[in-house]
Amino acid sequence: MKPPAPYEHAVTFQFGDSPELADELLALVLAGAKTATCGAVRDFGGQEPLPQIGRRDVVLDGRGQPACVIETTGVLVQRFDQVDEAFALAEGEGPYAAWRDAHIAYFERNGGYAPDMMLACERFRVVHVFDRGT
């Protein structure tokens, strides 16, 4: 399903690497607990460009349906081992140690992990929630 106007040309993406994780992380976003995310710089380009301050992206749920629109409020490209506790907590997925373990496992599943790998660390705010009939 294509996002409705005025977001029909926006970048669309799902959090995580499975429908279940996409829904779990989306729930944190919609509850206001998740206001940040990160991704390996190597994975950007093509369909999903690096985040840019002010850009609005459509977040899809685990079924690929538009769920909400986020606006990027900050971007910092840094090494994995430079991510601080404040950023990890803004991701809403638990304390720093839990964030670190979950992200190492995620990156290992998706192309490899290294402490010096470069991440695009994005802060965002929700600007629109779509009615999904749930």
N, C-alpha and C positions, 0 to 999 in steps of 0.2 A: 504494500500500500504506500502510495506516494504521500508525503506530508502536504497538508492543505496550504493555501496562500496565507501569508506571504512567504512561507518557508519551503515551497516546492523545489527550489534550487539550492537549498542549504546542504552542507555536508551532513551525512547521516552516519551513525555508528552505534554499536552496542558496546557496553562495558563487558569486560571479561572475555572468555573463550568458550563459553557454552551457554545454551539458553537458560539454564538454572542460575549460573553466575550472573548473567545479564540481568535477570529479574531480581536477584538478591541485591546487586549493587544499585540498580534503579530504585528499589525500595528505599535504600539509604539516601539517595539523592532526593526523592520525593518527600522524605521525612525531615530533610534539612540536615542530616548527619554527615553527608558526603558533599563537600564543597571543593574537592580537589581530585585530580587523577593524574596518572603518569603513564607514559608509554616509551618503549625503546625507540630512539631516534631512527634506528635502522628500519623500523616498520612503517614509517611515514612516507608519504609520496603517493602518487597515483590517486586512488579513491579517497584516501584520508590524508590531507595535507597537515603539516605541523600546525598546531593551534596558533591563533593570532588574537591579540587583545582586541576586544570589540566584536569579534566574529560570533555569530549565532549558529549553533549546530543542533540538529535534531537527534535526540537519543531514542533509540529503538528498544522495545522490550524483547524478551526472549523469543517471541513469535515473529519478530521483525516488524512490529507495528509501531508507528510514532507514539511516543509516550510524553515527551516534554522537549522544551527548547532550553538550552543553556547558552549563556553568554560568557565568553572567556574574559576574565578580569586580570589575569596575570599569567605569564609564562616564564619559566626559568629552565634553561638547558644546563644540566649538570650531571656529574657521575652518580651512579647508584650509591656508592659509598659516601657521597656528600649530602644525601637527602637527610634533612634534620627531623627531629621528633615532631615539631609543629606541623610540618607538611604531612608527615605520616598520619598524624591525628586528624588532620583536615580531610584525609581520604575516608575517614569514618569506619574503618575496618578493624579497629581495636588498637591496643598499645603498640609502640614502635616495634617490639620484638615480633609480634604477630604480623604486623604489616610487612616487616622484612622477610620473614619466613614464607608468607603467602606470595609475595612478589618474586622471590627467588624461584619458588616452585612454578609460578606462572611463566616467567621468562625461560626457565629450563624446558617447559613444554612447548614454547613458542619461539624457538630459534637459538636458545642458549643464554646462559647467564654468565656475567663476569662482574666483579666488584667495580671495575672502571668503565663499565658500559655507560653510554650516554643516554640520559632520559630527558624527555620533554615533560616537565612538571607544570601542570596547568591548574590554575584556580578558576572557579566559575561560579555563576549564580543562575538559578532557575528563573526564566523570564516568562514561560508559558507552560501550562500543563494541558495536554490534549484529553478530551473526553474519550475514554476507551470503552465505555459501557461496562466497566467492571464494578 
